[in-house]
Amino acid sequence: MKTKELKVSHVVRETYMKYCWRSTAKCESLYEVDYKIRRAAYLGAVIQTYPEKVIHYHNLRLVIKDNNIIGLSMNNEEYIKVSEKRKYTYDQLNDKVLV
C-alpha cells in the first residue's frame, strides 16, 4: 500500500486532531496532519482485512476501504508500540522530517 495513494477524509482528520491534539499541535498545516495519519496507516499492525482493512497504531484504529481512510477510533485497552526509529526511517524514505 502506497501512503500517497491513501486519501484522508475530513471526519478522520477532525477525529485525529481531537484525539491526538499534542501531535497535531506540532503540525504547521493540514498536510502534515494528513501525513501523520497516512504514516500511522503504513506503520501500524493490520488486525483485520475484510470487509475493510483495520490497522492498529499505538492506541488508534484506522479503517481503510478502497484506498480511503474512512474511520479512526481510540482503543485504550490495547497499545501497539511503534519505535521512533521506524517512524524516522519512514520519514526519511518519504523525504519528510517532522520536528
C-alpha positions as CSV (number, residue, x, y, z in Angstrom):
1,M,0.0,0.0,0.0
2,K,1.5,3.3,-1.0
3,T,0.6,6.0,1.5
4,K,0.4,8.8,-1.0
5,E,-2.5,7.0,-2.6
6,L,-4.4,6.9,0.7
7,K,-7.0,9.7,1.0
8,V,-7.8,11.0,4.4
9,S,-11.5,12.0,5.0
10,H,-12.4,15.2,6.7
11,V,-14.0,13.3,9.5
12,V,-10.9,11.2,10.1
13,R,-8.7,14.4,10.2
14,E,-11.0,16.1,12.7
15,T,-11.1,12.9,14.9
16,Y,-7.3,12.7,14.8
17,M,-7.0,16.3,15.8
18,K,-9.3,15.7,18.7
19,Y,-7.7,12.5,20.0
20,C,-4.0,13.4,19.2
21,W,-4.0,17.1,20.0
22,R,-0.4,17.1,21.1
23,S,0.8,15.6,17.9
24,T,-1.5,18.0,15.9
25,A,0.0,21.0,17.8
26,K,3.4,20.2,16.3
27,C,2.0,20.4,12.7
28,E,2.1,23.6,10.7
29,S,-0.5,22.6,8.2
30,L,-3.3,20.1,7.5
31,Y,-1.0,18.4,5.0
32,E,1.3,17.5,8.0
33,V,-1.7,16.2,9.9
34,D,-2.7,14.0,6.9
35,Y,0.9,12.9,6.6
36,K,0.9,11.6,10.2
37,I,-2.4,9.8,9.6
38,R,-1.0,8.1,6.5
39,R,2.2,7.2,8.4
40,A,0.0,5.5,11.1
41,A,-1.8,3.6,8.4
42,Y,1.5,2.4,6.9
43,L,3.4,1.6,10.1
44,G,0.5,0.1,12.1
45,A,-0.4,-3.6,12.5
46,V,-3.1,-5.0,10.3
47,I,-5.7,-6.6,12.5
48,Q,-8.5,-7.2,10.0
49,T,-8.6,-7.3,6.2
50,Y,-12.3,-8.0,5.4
51,P,-14.7,-6.3,4.7
52,E,-12.5,-3.2,5.4
53,K,-8.8,-3.2,6.4
54,V,-8.4,-2.2,10.1
55,I,-5.0,-1.0,11.3
56,H,-3.9,-0.6,14.9
57,Y,-1.3,2.1,15.6
58,H,-0.4,2.9,19.2
59,N,-3.9,3.3,20.6
60,L,-5.6,4.3,17.4
61,R,-7.6,2.1,15.0
62,L,-7.8,3.2,11.4
63,V,-10.4,1.8,8.9
64,I,-9.4,1.7,5.3
65,K,-11.6,1.0,2.3
66,D,-10.7,1.4,-1.4
67,N,-7.6,3.5,-0.5
68,N,-9.6,5.8,1.7
69,I,-9.1,6.2,5.4
70,I,-12.7,6.3,6.4
71,G,-12.6,5.8,10.1
72,L,-10.5,6.4,13.2
73,S,-11.2,5.5,16.8
74,M,-9.3,5.1,20.1
75,N,-8.7,1.8,21.7
76,N,-7.5,2.3,25.2
77,E,-7.4,-1.4,26.0
78,E,-4.6,-2.3,23.6
79,Y,-1.4,-0.5,22.7
80,I,0.8,-1.4,19.8
81,K,4.2,0.3,20.1
82,V,5.9,1.7,17.1
83,S,9.5,2.6,17.6
84,E,10.8,6.1,16.9
85,K,13.4,4.5,14.6
86,R,10.7,3.1,12.4
87,K,8.9,6.4,12.2
88,Y,12.2,8.2,11.5
89,T,13.1,5.7,8.7
90,Y,9.6,6.2,7.2
91,D,10.0,9.9,7.3
92,Q,13.4,9.7,5.6
93,L,12.0,7.4,2.8
94,N,9.3,10.0,2.2
95,D,11.6,13.0,2.2
96,K,9.9,14.3,5.3
97,V,11.4,15.2,8.6
98,L,8.9,16.3,11.2
99,V,10.0,18.3,14.2
